[in-house]
Amino acid sequence: MSLWGKKSNDDGQELWLPLVTHLIDTRHVINFLFNNWLSNGQRQILYETLSEEETLRLVRFLGQFHDIAKAIPAFQREKSFNRNEDLDNEILEKLLRNGFEQIDEANLPSPHASHHTIAGEALLESKGLNESVGAIIGGHHGKPQSKFFTPDDQLDVYPENFYQDINNLEIEDHWKKVQDELIQFGLEEVGYKSLSEVPKVTQPQAILLEGLLIMADWLASCQSLNGQPMFSLIPLDKGFYDIDEQSRFQNAILTWKATDKWVAENVNDITAYYKKYWGFTPRPVQLKMSTEIGKIIDPGIIIVEAQTGIGKSEISMLAAQQTANTAGENGLFFGLPTQATSNAMFDRVDSWLGVVAKKQKSKLDLMLMHAKAQFNHTYRNLPEAESICDSDAGDVTVNSWFSGKKSILADFTVGTIDQLLLMSLKQKHLFLKHLGFSGKVVIIDEVHAYDTYMSSYLSKSLEWLGAYHVPVIALSATLPKEKRKELIESYARGKYGKDFCLKSENDWQNNEAYPLLTYLDGPRLVQFDKFEKAKKDKKVDIVRFNADDQTTVNKIVSEIKDGGIAGVVVNTVKRAQALKKLIPDDIPSMILHSSFLAEDRAKLETELERKVGKGAKRPEKMIVIGTQVLEQSLDIDFDVLFTDIAPIDLIFQRIGRLHRHDISRPRALTQSKVYVMGINGPDDYGEGNESIYEKYILKLTDHYLPNIISIPTDISKLVQRVYDEVSKNLMKYSLTGTSRRRRSRVSSASLDSKPDLKKIIKHTQNEKIKASTFQIDEPAFNKTIHGWLDSSGKELTENEITASVRDIKETIEVVLLKKVKNDYCLINGQRLNSETVTSEIIAQQLIRLPSAITPNINDTISFLEQNTIRSFPNWQKDKWLKQSIALVLDENNEAELNQYHLKYSSKMGLSYEKVMENG
């Protein structure tokens, strides 16, 4: 009982915790989490090969034995965190008094080679524990041992770390006796007679158990939470028998458990549900899809294909309730393409969850997961769960313990799709990601919107979600058939194995019905397309329009000469700004793109929806120019649309903002019309457009896009025509596997005459290879977790993580400020030293610099960091600003950087021009 598990010097008081106490704490916590926190769905994964009794015993075993190798001299000789010699010497004296001879003089050759994780695995496996469970012990600090690990690597190479002095039989035997006693005590506590009785587990089971063990260990190591004591250390003069273990555990759990568990209701009346939660009667498509989803017995992946504005979000949230009830899940993850779309959806989920919480009379926790979540007003205004005493009213709350790497463990989460893709990226503590996602229903919005690189991560994540039997709901207005097939097959591989064949009554791969509901119910694939045809398709005229910028603006102006709202969606910020400058001053106009400060962009989005959103009092005439942000989260309505050429699915996304609502329009604009710009000639779509999108896809879009389209009838048909041809050629010319050697010469020769096709094939192959570099392997039920995270590399920053799963060029985000005379100010003119300008406000003045102006990103970061330290030395100690770098403009909001002239305007955003050298 003299072995220490934790020690600390807190404000001069010497504290410690007996090792046995921490082991018992962790066993109690993991037992509680298994019974009260895990979802029924997660427990069912563990019950696949184990009985309930066997599973519970194994769970307790992991808690009791995770730190068993702290009972070795290599650990007991470790210094305290703050290198307090008095504390360390007192601990050694305690060990000496209890029979650990010469421990104060022990000189271990390589003590750091036997961290207690790897040492624990080696010790237990050498005494009979199977590798599948031993690997969990060895990986409980976030990364398992390599696939080449054997216990002999520790016990034979570093015996002194385990037994202190192998030349002194008395000392060696004492350590072995203590270790055996601790092991026997643990076995008796959890109900085993020997280590060989511990059952083996599959790899997915091991990953969930590892995540649960890490969570339990962190929780059992938490000494206080929100000022309340948890698993506190005790004074050095107290010991194991002075601790009331049960009372200690109960008080800690009551402090931690600030929120309630979601119990998904069984929905019998679809119409009543829509009215209660959203205040309207479901549209026919919503009613039929929700009714069909409610029939699913064993929910797998569900794909909802329907046009923009039909109400897919409501379908998905109700589906989450329906499938969570059936599959026994406790939460929800809603993944979206961008921070902007995540913020918009967060408000909607918050509203929906508020009704759920009030009906259940519970406190339910909600988390927003993206890099700027702390600046979201709705999120920041959610009450902290622990501050609400009366939970009977029902509230949506934030649980402060679920932060950082623990964020995904919150029951309800909304965030960027990166959070889900990271489930497949090798990184330390990945087990927590898997633990968090495996207990939720997962909704993926705009599932068509991800490129080859991201889709590779998405496919791998779907395999793992399938392995955990997690219901997945994928939403799209424009989903290519090949993408639909890839999503279904990825999920099915994870759930049923790579050799599994789907059972379907129809040719599901080639179904072009629209709307369309496709889902897995157990091993059976079902498609539902019995929807009433639209009473009248919306006819949209397509006009190809090629002109210089001034002529383009003149055309836009002429289209609204008798009134109306013209929407102009272009592919680059520079082009949007160039067109905006040419609009006559007497015509109201707005511009929206990604190069605005968050506060300015939010104001512009609010103003835009107020003027041209649903139910808005529309101006007589107006021109709205923007980039892809206009096609994403805004509910806005244009009378006429101008768009740069883009892939066919994005063209339809943009058309979704044309005549969106049933309102009165100027007589000349009652017929929907789209002008497609940027088609300069055969196979020429302009350098800017071709730098954003694959030229081959632009060419196919141009080829198949007719002069008149019918919505919704033509949506799926045209999307399939374009992407069928892409898929067909990718398969035809793909140089992979055994066919590569036979076909490489023929394929290469035939592709030489098709440079655009050759480029996209090469790009696709390269993206798949690059994406696989740091991906985890697919689920392997007969493997251990040894080597699962081998080659995971260093821990990544937020920017590096995003770049890893999105394959985007790393860019620099800066705090944008200005200097007026001798005062540093916000861009709006407020001085930084003003009482109303807090560090938090300064930290929100973020903008991302265009990659074009940072050709050498490391040099630019270094330059800006030095300037920041020189100008704002106090930032390094500020919790909001310590990792920020500043870019300071002059009083005219201008600056020069890397030979570029930068200018910021709250109306135009950040613009840049190359500085021309004289001569």
Secondary structure, DSSP 8 states (H G I E B T S, - for coil): ---EEEEEEETTEEEEEEHHHHHHHHHHHHHHHHHHTS-HHHHHHHHTTS-HHHHHHHHHHHHHHTTGGGSSHHHHT---TT--HHHHHHHHHHHHHTT-TTTTT---S-GGGS-HHHHHHHHHHHTT--HHHHHHHHTTTS----TT--THHHHTT-HHHHHS-TT-HHHHHHHHHHHHHHHHHHHHHHT-SSGGGS----HHHHHHHHHHHHHHHHHHT--EETTEE-S--EETT--GGG--HHHHHHHHHHHH--S----------HHHHHHHHHSS---HHHHHHHHHHTT-SSEEEEEEE--TTS-HHHHHHHHHHHHHHHHT--EEEEEESSHHHHHHHHHHHHHHHHHHHHHHT-EEEEEEESTTGGG-HHHHTS-BGGG----TT-EEEB-TTS-GGGGGGSSEEEEETHHHHGGGB--TTHHHHHHHHTTEEEEESSGGG--HHHHHHHHHHHHHHHHTT--EEEEESS--HHHHHHHHHHHHHHHH-TT---EESS-GGG---SSEEEEEETTEEEEE------SS-EEEEEEEE---HHHHHHHHHHHTTTSEEEEEE-S-HHHHHHHHHHS-TTS-EEEE-SSS-HHHHHHHHHHHHHHHBTT----SEEEEEESGGGGTS--B-BSEEEEE---HHHHHHHHTTBS-S-----GGGSSEEEEEE---BTTB--HHHHHHS-HHHHHHHHHH--SEEEETHHHHHHHHHHHHHHHHHHHHH---TTHHHHHHHHHHHHHTT-HHHHHHHHHHHHHHHHHHTTB-----TT--STTTTTT--S---HHHHHHHHH------EEEEEEEETTEEE-TTS-BTTSTT--HHHHHT-EEE--GGG-SSHHHHHHHHHHHHHHH-GGGGG-TTTTT--EEEE-TTSEEEETTEEEEEETTTEEEEEE-----
